[in-house]
Amino acid sequence: MLAGGISADLVDPDQGIPDTEDDLDVSTYVTMMATAIVRTDTKLPLSIGLFGEWGSGKSYFMGLLRSEIDSRCGRPGYVRGVVHIVFNAWHYADTPNGLSSPVV
């Protein structure tokens, strides 16, 4: 919790955000990425990276993406049963063998 009672991250990593709540106006990019992820004709393997400065909306983007993927799953031309795996690097940043130093 930050000063003033503000949470450091208001995005629940287990919940999607509907596109009607796209306050950052990124739904076009979310739709394009969701389509690439769940289309049956997408060539695999597929690797996607999402990079940005702290506070730039990466978690928010992922919340919108989760919702968009779930809304497409099972439709004709799209895969079924996408499993979302959430990894929060902040939970491991201060551990002895955490992400703050490479593991050899």
Buried (B, 14 or more C-beta within 10 A) or exposed (E): EEEEEEEEEEBEEEEBBEBEEBEEEBBEEBBEBBBEBBEEEEEEEEEEEEEEEEEEBBBBBBBBBBBBBBBBBEEEEBBEEBEEEEEEEEEEEEEEEEBEEEEE
